[in-house]
Amino acid sequence: MVLVHAVDRPEVPALSMPDRFKTEVVYFMTPPDELGINQAPANHYWISLDSARQWLDDYVIEVVSPLAADAKAEMELTDYQETWLEWLLEHRVDHIHIE
């Protein structure tokens, strides 16, 4: 299991997630360059709350192939991804650290 921490909200309890979430979180992250950040610290991710709300509403996320930018697919959210997105929105967390 990994723990997801709210970086700017230390009062928010960490959320326990399956180990595989470490590789899946990149599907949800806002790219650092869109935020004016050159490089994020290791295991830090920013998530757009507007996007989180949309993913929950649609119950899917669009994934782009790393081999071909025009190859996209929709993936249904897993139960734990849904829980995580709800945690983000409930606590208004948009910057996380995973350990």
C-alpha positions, -999 to +999 in steps of 0.1 A: +000+000+000+010+036-006-001+067+012-014+098-005-007+130+014-023+164+008+008+186+005-007+220+014-033+205+038-015+187+066-047+184+086-062+161+060-056+124+069-035+105+044-054+081+020-042+045+017-041+033-019-029+001-037+007+000-048-003+001-085-017+036-079+019+049-081+019+041-118-017+052-125-015+086-109+002+100-140-031+095-159-047+121-136-019+146-131-018+182-144+015+185-163+040+207-143+046+229-174+009+238-175+013+252-139+045+271-147+067+246-129+098+233-146+100+201-127+080+187-098+097+171-068+098+133-069+064+117-061+046+151-061+016+156-084-009+183-091-045+174-100-070+198-115-101+197-093-123+206-123-109+175-141-114+154-110-150+164-109-155+157-146-139+122-142-162+114-114-192+126-133-182+106-164-168+077-144-140+074-171-107+089-178-092+094-213-057+079-216-033+089-244-009+063-257+028+072-250+036+058-285+011+078-305-006+110-293-036+104-316-042+070-300-067+076-271-088+053-250-113+057-223-108+037-191-135+032-165-125+043-130-117+016-105-134+017-071-102+030-054-096+057-081-132+068-074-125+070-037-093+089-043-111+115-066-138+119-039-111+124-013-095+151-035-128+170-040-140+166-004-108+181+010-101+205-019-067+189-025-049+196-057-013+189-047-004+154-035+027+135-024+028+097-026+050+076-003 
